[in-house]
């Protein structure tokens, strides 16, 4: 699917509603923006609470929110 969006003042872009719906983007969601050669790629950013239940019934689900957040930030090379 592809569509056209206009760049407004200060670099703001409105993504077409069909595209937002298709990938499940809502107001306030975070996106990751990458440059690949001459292309700009926008991806829905996964948040820690989006991962709820991803570990199933394993013992790993006993981790605290702070532990999970610290691990995710460490993967991205950021500090808490």
PyMOL Python script that loads the backbone (N, CA, C, O; Angstrom):
from pymol import cmd

cmd.read_pdbstr("""\
ATOM      1  N   UNK A   1       0.849  -1.171   0.000  1.00  0.00           N
ATOM      2  CA  UNK A   1       0.000   0.000   0.000  1.00  0.00           C
ATOM      3  C   UNK A   1       0.893   1.231   0.000  1.00  0.00           C
ATOM      4  O   UNK A   1       1.885   1.290   0.726  1.00  0.00           O
ATOM      5  N   UNK A   2       0.546   2.179  -0.790  1.00  0.00           N
ATOM      6  CA  UNK A   2       1.293   3.434  -0.770  1.00  0.00           C
ATOM      7  C   UNK A   2       0.339   4.586  -1.017  1.00  0.00           C
ATOM      8  O   UNK A   2      -0.712   4.429  -1.637  1.00  0.00           O
ATOM      9  N   UNK A   3       0.734   5.749  -0.517  1.00  0.00           N
ATOM     10  CA  UNK A   3      -0.081   6.952  -0.644  1.00  0.00           C
ATOM     11  C   UNK A   3       0.866   8.142  -0.628  1.00  0.00           C
ATOM     12  O   UNK A   3       2.076   7.969  -0.480  1.00  0.00           O
ATOM     13  N   UNK A   4       0.334   9.334  -0.778  1.00  0.00           N
ATOM     14  CA  UNK A   4       1.132  10.560  -0.792  1.00  0.00           C
ATOM     15  C   UNK A   4       0.759  11.386   0.430  1.00  0.00           C
ATOM     16  O   UNK A   4      -0.417  11.503   0.773  1.00  0.00           O
ATOM     17  N   UNK A   5       1.771  11.961   1.089  1.00  0.00           N
ATOM     18  CA  UNK A   5       1.546  12.858   2.222  1.00  0.00           C
ATOM     19  C   UNK A   5       2.357  14.123   1.984  1.00  0.00           C
ATOM     20  O   UNK A   5       3.453  14.077   1.424  1.00  0.00           O
ATOM     21  N   UNK A   6       1.812  15.240   2.413  1.00  0.00           N
ATOM     22  CA  UNK A   6       2.470  16.526   2.215  1.00  0.00           C
ATOM     23  C   UNK A   6       3.229  16.908   3.480  1.00  0.00           C
ATOM     24  O   UNK A   6       2.729  16.726   4.590  1.00  0.00           O
ATOM     25  N   UNK A   7       4.436  17.439   3.309  1.00  0.00           N
ATOM     26  CA  UNK A   7       5.213  17.931   4.436  1.00  0.00           C
ATOM     27  C   UNK A   7       4.774  19.362   4.717  1.00  0.00           C
ATOM     28  O   UNK A   7       4.820  20.222   3.837  1.00  0.00           O
ATOM     29  N   UNK A   8       4.352  19.606   5.948  1.00  0.00           N
ATOM     30  CA  UNK A   8       3.842  20.911   6.350  1.00  0.00           C
ATOM     31  C   UNK A   8       4.945  21.689   7.080  1.00  0.00           C
ATOM     32  O   UNK A   8       6.103  21.274   7.107  1.00  0.00           O
ATOM     33  N   UNK A   9       4.561  22.813   7.664  1.00  0.00           N
ATOM     34  CA  UNK A   9       5.505  23.649   8.415  1.00  0.00           C
ATOM     35  C   UNK A   9       6.193  22.818   9.502  1.00  0.00           C
ATOM     36  O   UNK A   9       5.582  21.927  10.091  1.00  0.00           O
ATOM     37  N   UNK A  10       7.439  23.111   9.755  1.00  0.00           N
ATOM     38  CA  UNK A  10       8.265  22.444  10.775  1.00  0.00           C
ATOM     39  C   UNK A  10       8.428  20.942  10.520  1.00  0.00           C
ATOM     40  O   UNK A  10       8.758  20.196  11.442  1.00  0.00           O
ATOM     41  N   UNK A  11       8.203  20.495   9.294  1.00  0.00           N
ATOM     42  CA  UNK A  11       8.439  19.093   8.941  1.00  0.00           C
ATOM     43  C   UNK A  11       7.335  18.135   9.332  1.00  0.00           C
ATOM     44  O   UNK A  11       7.537  16.922   9.269  1.00  0.00           O
ATOM     45  N   UNK A  12       6.182  18.628   9.732  1.00  0.00           N
ATOM     46  CA  UNK A  12       5.082  17.758  10.140  1.00  0.00           C
ATOM     47  C   UNK A  12       4.468  17.063   8.933  1.00  0.00           C
ATOM     48  O   UNK A  12       4.309  17.656   7.867  1.00  0.00           O
ATOM     49  N   UNK A  13       4.122  15.779   9.127  1.00  0.00           N
ATOM     50  CA  UNK A  13       3.477  14.979   8.078  1.00  0.00           C
ATOM     51  C   UNK A  13       2.230  14.346   8.670  1.00  0.00           C
ATOM     52  O   UNK A  13       2.263  13.843   9.793  1.00  0.00           O
ATOM     53  N   UNK A  14       1.135  14.364   7.929  1.00  0.00           N
ATOM     54  CA  UNK A  14      -0.059  13.625   8.320  1.00  0.00           C
ATOM     55  C   UNK A  14      -0.078  12.341   7.512  1.00  0.00           C
ATOM     56  O   UNK A  14      -0.140  12.368   6.283  1.00  0.00           O
ATOM     57  N   UNK A  15      -0.023  11.214   8.212  1.00  0.00           N
ATOM     58  CA  UNK A  15      -0.089   9.923   7.523  1.00  0.00           C
ATOM     59  C   UNK A  15      -1.549   9.651   7.149  1.00  0.00           C
ATOM     60  O   UNK A  15      -2.444   9.872   7.965  1.00  0.00           O
ATOM     61  N   UNK A  16      -1.794   9.180   5.946  1.00  0.00           N
ATOM     62  CA  UNK A  16      -3.165   8.883   5.530  1.00  0.00           C
ATOM     63  C   UNK A  16      -3.837   7.893   6.491  1.00  0.00           C
ATOM     64  O   UNK A  16      -3.193   6.968   6.986  1.00  0.00           O
ATOM     65  N   UNK A  17      -5.131   8.094   6.749  1.00  0.00           N
ATOM     66  CA  UNK A  17      -5.857   7.283   7.733  1.00  0.00           C
ATOM     67  C   UNK A  17      -5.845   5.792   7.388  1.00  0.00           C
ATOM     68  O   UNK A  17      -5.746   4.957   8.287  1.00  0.00           O
ATOM     69  N   UNK A  18      -5.944   5.447   6.106  1.00  0.00           N
ATOM     70  CA  UNK A  18      -5.922   4.027   5.722  1.00  0.00           C
ATOM     71  C   UNK A  18      -4.621   3.357   6.154  1.00  0.00           C
ATOM     72  O   UNK A  18      -4.630   2.219   6.623  1.00  0.00           O
ATOM     73  N   UNK A  19      -3.520   4.054   5.997  1.00  0.00           N
ATOM     74  CA  UNK A  19      -2.219   3.505   6.384  1.00  0.00           C
ATOM     75  C   UNK A  19      -2.123   3.399   7.904  1.00  0.00           C
ATOM     76  O   UNK A  19      -1.644   2.391   8.423  1.00  0.00           O
ATOM     77  N   UNK A  20      -2.579   4.440   8.632  1.00  0.00           N
ATOM     78  CA  UNK A  20      -2.555   4.390  10.102  1.00  0.00           C
ATOM     79  C   UNK A  20      -3.378   3.215  10.609  1.00  0.00           C
ATOM     80  O   UNK A  20      -2.951   2.502  11.517  1.00  0.00           O
ATOM     81  N   UNK A  21      -4.557   3.010  10.026  1.00  0.00           N
ATOM     82  CA  UNK A  21      -5.424   1.902  10.447  1.00  0.00           C
ATOM     83  C   UNK A  21      -4.781   0.556  10.140  1.00  0.00           C
ATOM     84  O   UNK A  21      -4.839  -0.363  10.958  1.00  0.00           O
ATOM     85  N   UNK A  22      -4.174   0.436   8.976  1.00  0.00           N
ATOM     86  CA  UNK A  22      -3.579  -0.838   8.559  1.00  0.00           C
ATOM     87  C   UNK A  22      -2.479  -1.300   9.520  1.00  0.00           C
ATOM     88  O   UNK A  22      -2.353  -2.496   9.783  1.00  0.00           O
ATOM     89  N   UNK A  23      -1.683  -0.361  10.046  1.00  0.00           N
ATOM     90  CA  UNK A  23      -0.593  -0.733  10.954  1.00  0.00           C
ATOM     91  C   UNK A  23      -0.950  -0.507  12.423  1.00  0.00           C
ATOM     92  O   UNK A  23      -0.130  -0.743  13.310  1.00  0.00           O
ATOM     93  N   UNK A  24      -2.187  -0.045  12.675  1.00  0.00           N
ATOM     94  CA  UNK A  24      -2.646   0.109  14.053  1.00  0.00           C
ATOM     95  C   UNK A  24      -2.075   1.312  14.788  1.00  0.00           C
ATOM     96  O   UNK A  24      -1.870   1.255  16.001  1.00  0.00           O
ATOM     97  N   UNK A  25      -1.816   2.401  14.071  1.00  0.00           N
ATOM     98  CA  UNK A  25      -1.300   3.614  14.714  1.00  0.00           C
ATOM     99  C   UNK A  25      -2.454   4.476  15.205  1.00  0.00           C
ATOM    100  O   UNK A  25      -3.443   4.690  14.503  1.00  0.00           O
ATOM    101  N   UNK A  26      -2.296   4.968  16.444  1.00  0.00           N
ATOM    102  CA  UNK A  26      -3.289   5.857  17.021  1.00  0.00           C
ATOM    103  C   UNK A  26      -2.600   7.131  17.499  1.00  0.00           C
ATOM    104  O   UNK A  26      -1.378   7.168  17.640  1.00  0.00           O
ATOM    105  N   UNK A  27      -3.388   8.171  17.745  1.00  0.00           N
ATOM    106  CA  UNK A  27      -2.843   9.425  18.255  1.00  0.00           C
ATOM    107  C   UNK A  27      -2.018   9.153  19.513  1.00  0.00           C
ATOM    108  O   UNK A  27      -2.461   8.442  20.415  1.00  0.00           O
ATOM    109  N   UNK A  28      -0.835   9.717  19.562  1.00  0.00           N
ATOM    110  CA  UNK A  28       0.043   9.548  20.717  1.00  0.00           C
ATOM    111  C   UNK A  28       1.031   8.399  20.580  1.00  0.00           C
ATOM    112  O   UNK A  28       1.987   8.319  21.352  1.00  0.00           O
ATOM    113  N   UNK A  29       0.820   7.498  19.604  1.00  0.00           N
ATOM    114  CA  UNK A  29       1.761   6.392  19.399  1.00  0.00           C
ATOM    115  C   UNK A  29       3.113   6.939  18.957  1.00  0.00           C
ATOM    116  O   UNK A  29       3.197   7.994  18.328  1.00  0.00           O
ATOM    117  N   UNK A  30       4.157   6.211  19.294  1.00  0.00           N
ATOM    118  CA  UNK A  30       5.514   6.570  18.877  1.00  0.00           C
ATOM    119  C   UNK A  30       5.864   5.773  17.623  1.00  0.00           C
ATOM    120  O   UNK A  30       5.449   4.624  17.471  1.00  0.00           O
ATOM    121  N   UNK A  31       6.631   6.394  16.726  1.00  0.00           N
ATOM    122  CA  UNK A  31       7.123   5.703  15.535  1.00  0.00           C
ATOM    123  C   UNK A  31       8.635   5.861  15.463  1.00  0.00           C
ATOM    124  O   UNK A  31       9.197   6.832  15.968  1.00  0.00           O
ATOM    125  N   UNK A  32       9.275   4.903  14.834  1.00  0.00           N
ATOM    126  CA  UNK A  32      10.717   4.967  14.589  1.00  0.00           C
ATOM    127  C   UNK A  32      10.900   5.409  13.140  1.00  0.00           C
ATOM    128  O   UNK A  32      10.237   4.892  12.240  1.00  0.00           O
ATOM    129  N   UNK A  33      11.793   6.360  12.917  1.00  0.00           N
ATOM    130  CA  UNK A  33      12.042   6.881  11.577  1.00  0.00           C
ATOM    131  C   UNK A  33      13.469   6.520  11.181  1.00  0.00           C
ATOM    132  O   UNK A  33      14.418   6.860  11.888  1.00  0.00           O
ATOM    133  N   UNK A  34      13.621   5.834  10.057  1.00  0.00           N
ATOM    134  CA  UNK A  34      14.932   5.413   9.560  1.00  0.00           C
ATOM    135  C   UNK A  34      15.152   5.974   8.162  1.00  0.00           C
ATOM    136  O   UNK A  34      14.204   6.170   7.401  1.00  0.00           O
ATOM    137  N   UNK A  35      16.405   6.228   7.838  1.00  0.00           N
ATOM    138  CA  UNK A  35      16.767   6.615   6.478  1.00  0.00           C
ATOM    139  C   UNK A  35      17.521   5.445   5.868  1.00  0.00           C
ATOM    140  O   UNK A  35      18.522   4.985   6.416  1.00  0.00           O
ATOM    141  N   UNK A  36      17.034   4.971   4.736  1.00  0.00           N
ATOM    142  CA  UNK A  36      17.673   3.872   3.994  1.00  0.00           C
ATOM    143  C   UNK A  36      17.954   4.383   2.586  1.00  0.00           C
ATOM    144  O   UNK A  36      17.089   4.363   1.710  1.00  0.00           O
ATOM    145  N   UNK A  37      19.180   4.838   2.396  1.00  0.00           N
ATOM    146  CA  UNK A  37      19.529   5.411   1.099  1.00  0.00           C
ATOM    147  C   UNK A  37      18.708   6.655   0.837  1.00  0.00           C
ATOM    148  O   UNK A  37      18.827   7.647   1.555  1.00  0.00           O
ATOM    149  N   UNK A  38      17.871   6.606  -0.191  1.00  0.00           N
ATOM    150  CA  UNK A  38      17.014   7.731  -0.556  1.00  0.00           C
ATOM    151  C   UNK A  38      15.608   7.612   0.032  1.00  0.00           C
ATOM    152  O   UNK A  38      14.749   8.444  -0.257  1.00  0.00           O
ATOM    153  N   UNK A  39      15.365   6.590   0.852  1.00  0.00           N
ATOM    154  CA  UNK A  39      14.023   6.350   1.394  1.00  0.00           C
ATOM    155  C   UNK A  39      13.946   6.686   2.879  1.00  0.00           C
ATOM    156  O   UNK A  39      14.933   6.579   3.607  1.00  0.00           O
ATOM    157  N   UNK A  40      12.770   7.090   3.308  1.00  0.00           N
ATOM    158  CA  UNK A  40      12.467   7.289   4.721  1.00  0.00           C
ATOM    159  C   UNK A  40      11.494   6.184   5.117  1.00  0.00           C
ATOM    160  O   UNK A  40      10.442   6.033   4.495  1.00  0.00           O
ATOM    161  N   UNK A  41      11.832   5.417   6.135  1.00  0.00           N
ATOM    162  CA  UNK A  41      10.998   4.309   6.598  1.00  0.00           C
ATOM    163  C   UNK A  41      10.447   4.677   7.973  1.00  0.00           C
ATOM    164  O   UNK A  41      11.199   5.056   8.870  1.00  0.00           O
ATOM    165  N   UNK A  42       9.128   4.564   8.132  1.00  0.00           N
ATOM    166  CA  UNK A  42       8.467   4.851   9.403  1.00  0.00           C
ATOM    167  C   UNK A  42       7.892   3.540   9.934  1.00  0.00           C
ATOM    168  O   UNK A  42       7.106   2.880   9.253  1.00  0.00           O
ATOM    169  N   UNK A  43       8.287   3.166  11.157  1.00  0.00           N
ATOM    170  CA  UNK A  43       7.815   1.923  11.771  1.00  0.00           C
ATOM    171  C   UNK A  43       7.147   2.224  13.103  1.00  0.00           C
ATOM    172  O   UNK A  43       7.560   3.126  13.832  1.00  0.00           O
ATOM    173  N   UNK A  44       6.108   1.456  13.411  1.00  0.00           N
ATOM    174  CA  UNK A  44       5.464   1.586  14.704  1.00  0.00           C
ATOM    175  C   UNK A  44       6.459   1.142  15.773  1.00  0.00           C
ATOM    176  O   UNK A  44       7.041   0.062  15.677  1.00  0.00           O
ATOM    177  N   UNK A  45       6.646   1.967  16.774  1.00  0.00           N
ATOM    178  CA  UNK A  45       7.580   1.660  17.856  1.00  0.00           C
ATOM    179  C   UNK A  45       6.881   0.768  18.869  1.00  0.00           C
ATOM    180  O   UNK A  45       5.774   1.071  19.314  1.00  0.00           O
ATOM    181  N   UNK A  46       7.526  -0.326  19.229  1.00  0.00           N
ATOM    182  CA  UNK A  46       6.961  -1.228  20.229  1.00  0.00           C
ATOM    183  C   UNK A  46       7.272  -0.691  21.617  1.00  0.00           C
ATOM    184  O   UNK A  46       8.399  -0.292  21.909  1.00  0.00           O
ATOM    185  N   UNK A  47       6.260  -0.690  22.460  1.00  0.00           N
ATOM    186  CA  UNK A  47       6.419  -0.232  23.826  1.00  0.00           C
ATOM    187  C   UNK A  47       6.440  -1.440  24.750  1.00  0.00           C
ATOM    188  O   UNK A  47       5.964  -2.513  24.381  1.00  0.00           O
ATOM    189  N   UNK A  48       6.980  -1.274  25.930  1.00  0.00           N
ATOM    190  CA  UNK A  48       7.094  -2.381  26.878  1.00  0.00           C
ATOM    191  C   UNK A  48       5.729  -2.991  27.151  1.00  0.00           C
ATOM    192  O   UNK A  48       5.599  -4.215  27.165  1.00  0.00           O
ATOM    193  N   UNK A  49       4.709  -2.169  27.368  1.00  0.00           N
ATOM    194  CA  UNK A  49       3.405  -2.754  27.693  1.00  0.00           C
ATOM    195  C   UNK A  49       2.733  -3.399  26.491  1.00  0.00           C
ATOM    196  O   UNK A  49       1.742  -4.109  26.659  1.00  0.00           O
ATOM    197  N   UNK A  50       3.245  -3.172  25.276  1.00  0.00           N
ATOM    198  CA  UNK A  50       2.742  -3.890  24.098  1.00  0.00           C
ATOM    199  C   UNK A  50       3.189  -5.347  24.125  1.00  0.00           C
ATOM    200  O   UNK A  50       2.618  -6.186  23.429  1.00  0.00           O
ATOM    201  N   UNK A  51       4.202  -5.646  24.922  1.00  0.00           N
ATOM    202  CA  UNK A  51       4.758  -6.991  24.994  1.00  0.00           C
ATOM    203  C   UNK A  51       4.055  -7.857  26.028  1.00  0.00           C
ATOM    204  O   UNK A  51       4.438  -9.011  26.223  1.00  0.00           O
ATOM    205  N   UNK A  52       3.033  -7.326  26.695  1.00  0.00           N
ATOM    206  CA  UNK A  52       2.323  -8.070  27.734  1.00  0.00           C
ATOM    207  C   UNK A  52       1.870  -9.418  27.200  1.00  0.00           C
ATOM    208  O   UNK A  52       1.202  -9.499  26.169  1.00  0.00           O
ATOM    209  N   UNK A  53       2.237 -10.464  27.905  1.00  0.00           N
ATOM    210  CA  UNK A  53       1.854 -11.814  27.526  1.00  0.00           C
ATOM    211  C   UNK A  53       2.766 -12.455  26.503  1.00  0.00           C
ATOM    212  O   UNK A  53       2.583 -13.626  26.171  1.00  0.00           O
ATOM    213  N   UNK A  54       3.745 -11.721  25.991  1.00  0.00           N
ATOM    214  CA  UNK A  54       4.635 -12.258  24.962  1.00  0.00           C
ATOM    215  C   UNK A  54       5.501 -13.383  25.492  1.00  0.00           C
ATOM    216  O   UNK A  54       5.979 -14.212  24.718  1.00  0.00           O
ATOM    217  N   UNK A  55       5.711 -13.426  26.806  1.00  0.00           N
ATOM    218  CA  UNK A  55       6.555 -14.464  27.392  1.00  0.00           C
ATOM    219  C   UNK A  55       5.761 -15.684  27.821  1.00  0.00           C
ATOM    220  O   UNK A  55       6.332 -16.637  28.350  1.00  0.00           O
ATOM    221  N   UNK A  56       4.474 -15.668  27.606  1.00  0.00           N
ATOM    222  CA  UNK A  56       3.640 -16.805  27.955  1.00  0.00           C
ATOM    223  C   UNK A  56       3.633 -17.067  29.450  1.00  0.00           C
ATOM    224  O   UNK A  56       3.635 -16.128  30.245  1.00  0.00           O
ATOM    225  N   UNK A  57       3.625 -18.323  29.835  1.00  0.00           N
ATOM    226  CA  UNK A  57       3.555 -18.683  31.248  1.00  0.00           C
ATOM    227  C   UNK A  57       4.898 -18.981  31.863  1.00  0.00           C
ATOM    228  O   UNK A  57       4.958 -19.605  32.923  1.00  0.00           O
ATOM    229  N   UNK A  58       5.976 -18.560  31.239  1.00  0.00           N
ATOM    230  CA  UNK A  58       7.302 -18.881  31.762  1.00  0.00           C
ATOM    231  C   UNK A  58       7.599 -18.106  33.034  1.00  0.00           C
ATOM    232  O   UNK A  58       6.897 -17.149  33.361  1.00  0.00           O
ATOM    233  N   UNK A  59       8.630 -18.513  33.746  1.00  0.00           N
ATOM    234  CA  UNK A  59       9.052 -17.849  34.973  1.00  0.00           C
ATOM    235  C   UNK A  59       9.550 -16.438  34.703  1.00  0.00           C
ATOM    236  O   UNK A  59       9.648 -15.631  35.628  1.00  0.00           O
ATOM    237  N   UNK A  60       9.866 -16.128  33.453  1.00  0.00           N
ATOM    238  CA  UNK A  60      10.372 -14.809  33.109  1.00  0.00           C
ATOM    239  C   UNK A  60       9.327 -13.721  33.305  1.00  0.00           C
ATOM    240  O   UNK A  60       9.673 -12.542  33.385  1.00  0.00           O
ATOM    241  N   UNK A  61       8.045 -14.098  33.386  1.00  0.00           N
ATOM    242  CA  UNK A  61       6.995 -13.101  33.543  1.00  0.00           C
ATOM    243  C   UNK A  61       7.011 -12.489  34.940  1.00  0.00           C
ATOM    244  O   UNK A  61       6.260 -11.549  35.202  1.00  0.00           O
ATOM    245  N   UNK A  62       7.842 -12.995  35.835  1.00  0.00           N
ATOM    246  CA  UNK A  62       7.932 -12.467  37.183  1.00  0.00           C
ATOM    247  C   UNK A  62       8.809 -11.223  37.261  1.00  0.00           C
ATOM    248  O   UNK A  62       8.954 -10.646  38.339  1.00  0.00           O
ATOM    249  N   UNK A  63       9.394 -10.802  36.151  1.00  0.00           N
ATOM    250  CA  UNK A  63      10.228  -9.611  36.135  1.00  0.00           C
ATOM    251  C   UNK A  63       9.367  -8.383  36.400  1.00  0.00           C
ATOM    252  O   UNK A  63       8.198  -8.339  36.015  1.00  0.00           O
ATOM    253  N   UNK A  64       9.947  -7.396  37.054  1.00  0.00           N
ATOM    254  CA  UNK A  64       9.231  -6.154  37.292  1.00  0.00           C
ATOM    255  C   UNK A  64       9.260  -5.297  36.036  1.00  0.00           C
ATOM    256  O   UNK A  64      10.071  -5.509  35.135  1.00  0.00           O
ATOM    257  N   UNK A  65       8.370  -4.337  35.998  1.00  0.00           N
ATOM    258  CA  UNK A  65       8.339  -3.405  34.879  1.00  0.00           C
ATOM    259  C   UNK A  65       9.690  -2.712  34.736  1.00  0.00           C
ATOM    260  O   UNK A  65      10.190  -2.549  33.623  1.00  0.00           O
ATOM    261  N   UNK A  66      10.283  -2.302  35.863  1.00  0.00           N
ATOM    262  CA  UNK A  66      11.575  -1.601  35.837  1.00  0.00           C
ATOM    263  C   UNK A  66      12.667  -2.490  35.242  1.00  0.00           C
ATOM    264  O   UNK A  66      13.520  -2.000  34.503  1.00  0.00           O
ATOM    265  N   UNK A  67      12.655  -3.789  35.552  1.00  0.00           N
ATOM    266  CA  UNK A  67      13.653  -4.708  35.003  1.00  0.00           C
ATOM    267  C   UNK A  67      13.487  -4.840  33.488  1.00  0.00           C
ATOM    268  O   UNK A  67      14.464  -4.793  32.742  1.00  0.00           O
ATOM    269  N   UNK A  68      12.255  -5.001  33.051  1.00  0.00           N
ATOM    270  CA  UNK A  68      11.992  -5.136  31.610  1.00  0.00           C
ATOM    271  C   UNK A  68      12.389  -3.861  30.885  1.00  0.00           C
ATOM    272  O   UNK A  68      13.026  -3.918  29.834  1.00  0.00           O
ATOM    273  N   UNK A  69      12.016  -2.703  31.440  1.00  0.00           N
ATOM    274  CA  UNK A  69      12.358  -1.426  30.828  1.00  0.00           C
ATOM    275  C   UNK A  69      13.868  -1.250  30.731  1.00  0.00           C
ATOM    276  O   UNK A  69      14.375  -0.824  29.693  1.00  0.00           O
ATOM    277  N   UNK A  70      14.594  -1.575  31.806  1.00  0.00           N
ATOM    278  CA  UNK A  70      16.054  -1.451  31.804  1.00  0.00           C
ATOM    279  C   UNK A  70      16.678  -2.344  30.732  1.00  0.00           C
ATOM    280  O   UNK A  70      17.620  -1.931  30.056  1.00  0.00           O
ATOM    281  N   UNK A  71      16.163  -3.560  30.574  1.00  0.00           N
ATOM    282  CA  UNK A  71      16.680  -4.480  29.553  1.00  0.00           C
ATOM    283  C   UNK A  71      16.430  -3.934  28.145  1.00  0.00           C
ATOM    284  O   UNK A  71      17.311  -4.004  27.289  1.00  0.00           O
ATOM    285  N   UNK A  72      15.235  -3.393  27.903  1.00  0.00           N
ATOM    286  CA  UNK A  72      14.904  -2.858  26.592  1.00  0.00           C
ATOM    287  C   UNK A  72      15.771  -1.646  26.275  1.00  0.00           C
ATOM    288  O   UNK A  72      16.240  -1.502  25.146  1.00  0.00           O
ATOM    289  N   UNK A  73      15.988  -0.775  27.253  1.00  0.00           N
ATOM    290  CA  UNK A  73      16.834   0.396  27.028  1.00  0.00           C
ATOM    291  C   UNK A  73      18.273  -0.016  26.798  1.00  0.00           C
ATOM    292  O   UNK A  73      18.969   0.597  25.989  1.00  0.00           O
ATOM    293  N   UNK A  74      18.728  -1.043  27.495  1.00  0.00           N
ATOM    294  CA  UNK A  74      20.094  -1.540  27.313  1.00  0.00           C
ATOM    295  C   UNK A  74      20.285  -2.047  25.886  1.00  0.00           C
ATOM    296  O   UNK A  74      21.330  -1.813  25.279  1.00  0.00           O
ATOM    297  N   UNK A  75      19.277  -2.744  25.348  1.00  0.00           N
ATOM    298  CA  UNK A  75      19.335  -3.236  23.971  1.00  0.00           C
ATOM    299  C   UNK A  75      19.508  -2.086  22.993  1.00  0.00           C
ATOM    300  O   UNK A  75      20.178  -2.228  21.970  1.00  0.00           O
ATOM    301  N   UNK A  76      18.900  -0.942  23.309  1.00  0.00           N
ATOM    302  CA  UNK A  76      18.965   0.222  22.430  1.00  0.00           C
ATOM    303  C   UNK A  76      20.169   1.104  22.748  1.00  0.00           C
ATOM    304  O   UNK A  76      20.370   2.132  22.102  1.00  0.00           O
ATOM    305  N   UNK A  77      20.969   0.712  23.739  1.00  0.00           N
ATOM    306  CA  UNK A  77      22.154   1.472  24.090  1.00  0.00           C
ATOM    307  C   UNK A  77      21.864   2.721  24.894  1.00  0.00           C
ATOM    308  O   UNK A  77      22.662   3.658  24.916  1.00  0.00           O
ATOM    309  N   UNK A  78      20.713   2.732  25.557  1.00  0.00           N
ATOM    310  CA  UNK A  78      20.331   3.883  26.371  1.00  0.00           C
ATOM    311  C   UNK A  78      20.386   3.509  27.841  1.00  0.00           C
ATOM    312  O   UNK A  78      20.349   2.330  28.194  1.00  0.00           O
ATOM    313  N   UNK A  79      20.473   4.520  28.699  1.00  0.00           N
ATOM    314  CA  UNK A  79      20.502   4.286  30.132  1.00  0.00           C
ATOM    315  C   UNK A  79      19.226   4.799  30.770  1.00  0.00           C
ATOM    316  O   UNK A  79      18.610   5.749  30.286  1.00  0.00           O
ATOM    317  N   UNK A  80      18.838   4.156  31.868  1.00  0.00           N
ATOM    318  CA  UNK A  80      17.626   4.535  32.594  1.00  0.00           C
ATOM    319  C   UNK A  80      17.834   5.792  33.381  1.00  0.00           C
ATOM    320  O   UNK A  80      16.915   6.258  34.054  1.00  0.00           O
TER     321      UNK A  80
END
""", "prot")
cmd.dss("prot")
cmd.show_as("cartoon", "prot")
cmd.util.cbc("prot")
cmd.orient("prot")
